[in-house]
Amino acid sequence: MAPGPVEELIPSHRTLLGPGPSDVDPRVLRAMSTPILGYLDPEFIQIMDGVAEMLREVFGTADAFTLPVSGTGSAGMEAALANLLEPGDKAVVVENGYFGLRLSEIASRHGAEVITVPVEWGQTASPEAVEAELKKHSNVKLLAAVHAETSTGVLQPLKDLAKLAHDNDALFLADTVTSLGGSPINFDEIDIDFAYSATQKCLGSPPGMAPVAIGHRALEVIKNRKEKPRSWYLDLGLLLQYWAGGTRVYHHTAPMSNIYALRESLRLVLEEGLENRFARHRKNGRALRAGLEALGLKLLVPEDRCTYQMTSVFVPDGIEDAPLRHRLLDEYKIEIGGGLGQFGGKMWRIGLMGESSTAPNVLALLSALETLLPQSGFEVAGGAGVAAASKSLAAD
Ligand SMILES: Cc1ncc(COP(=O)(O)O)c(C=O)c1O
C-alpha cells in the first residue's frame, strides 16, 4: 500500500539551554524565509560584503578577512588547520577539553606533527607549560587553543598564548565557537592570526555557518603554501576569490538562507551593542551560578575562569543524568546538555547563549530543578535557587 502524505513539519517548542544550538530570534527565522538570490547576483554580493563587515566588528578587527565558511563550527576548525598546516608542519595544541582534542585530531589528519599540551579539564593552560613545548620543538608553525571550552565552561585567556606564539615565530589560532558574541574576542588587540566560530551559539543563528577571521600573517601563509590544501571545499585561497576582491569567482553555491540568517543575527548583535551583550551574558550566567550553588549543586569552574554562557555542573550523587534531562525536556520543554568525553554521565552543561541568555530562562530552569531534583531523591531547600538567582539579578 502506498504510504499516505507526510504531515507538515511542526517541531515542538523548546527552550534551548544546552551547549548550542541556542534559541533563534523570529527576525532571524523570518530572514531565512526571504527569496533566494543567485550566488553571483550583485545584490547578493552586497549582502556578502555586509556580512563580512559586521563579522569584522564582532571579531574585533579592523582589517582581517572575514567570511562565513559553509558548514558548522567544525568546518571552520578544519578550514583553519587544512589551510595553515602542511604535511610535516609542527603544531602545538592546547588540549583543555573535548574540542582541544578535536583540534589535535584534525591537525594530525592533515599531516601535521601534533605536539599537545594536556590540561586537566576545568583548568586553563598555563603559559609556562605552552612555552616549554614551543621551546622544546624547533620551527613550530602554529599554536592552537580553544577560547571558550564548551566541554568544561572554562574561558582560556588568549593574550599570553598569542604573544608566546609570535615570540616563537608561530601563528596563533583561536577556537571562538562558544565565545563569539558572548565574550570579547578582540582579534586585533590580542593579535590573533586566525579565529573560527559557529553561528548557533552566542550569535543566535541556526547552525550551518562557521564565521572565520584571517589576519595578515595567516593570509601570507595561506598564499605561500608549498602544496594545495588537502581539502578543496575548504580551500580558503579559493573561497576568498568568491568572498573578497573586485571580481567574484564562483566556488560553491552559497547557502543563501543561512547567510541571510547570519546577517540578521549580526544586525541584532550590533543593535544590542557588543558590551551590552557581554554584560547580559555575564549577568544571567552569574545568576545561574548563584542559583545552582544555592541548590547545593557543585560547579566545575570557579568564576575567575568561567564562561558565563556555558556552565558545567556536576550531576549530584544518587541522580541519574539522562532521566532527569529527559524529564526537563518532556515536562518543562527545556533542553540542557550532558557531559562530553570524560564527563559523560557526570556533568550537566547549561548554556545561556545568545537569545537563550535571559533572566526568565534562568529562573524557569532553576524552578524546574527545584521540583525535579527532590523527586529524584536529591533534597533541595525549596525556592532557594530562584531566590539566589533573583538576588544576583537584582544586584548586577
Ligand atoms: C568550542 C567548540 N569548538 C568546535 C565545535 C564544533 O562545532 P560544530 O558542532 O558546530 O561543528 C564546538 C561545538 O559545540 C565547540 O563548542
The ligand as an ORCA input file, in Angstrom:
! r2SCAN-3c Opt
* xyz 0 1
  C      34.485     25.003     21.283
  C      33.883     24.285     20.126
  N      34.608     24.079     19.016
  C      34.113     23.450     17.948
  C      32.826     22.970     17.932
  C      32.294     22.273     16.737
  O      31.220     22.968     16.213
  P      30.035     22.278     15.398
  O      29.390     21.291     16.315
  O      29.173     23.437     15.043
  O      30.662     21.611     14.220
  C      32.017     23.153     19.056
  C      30.633     22.644     19.088
  O      29.982     22.617     20.095
  C      32.559     23.825     20.177
  O      31.823     24.035     21.258
*
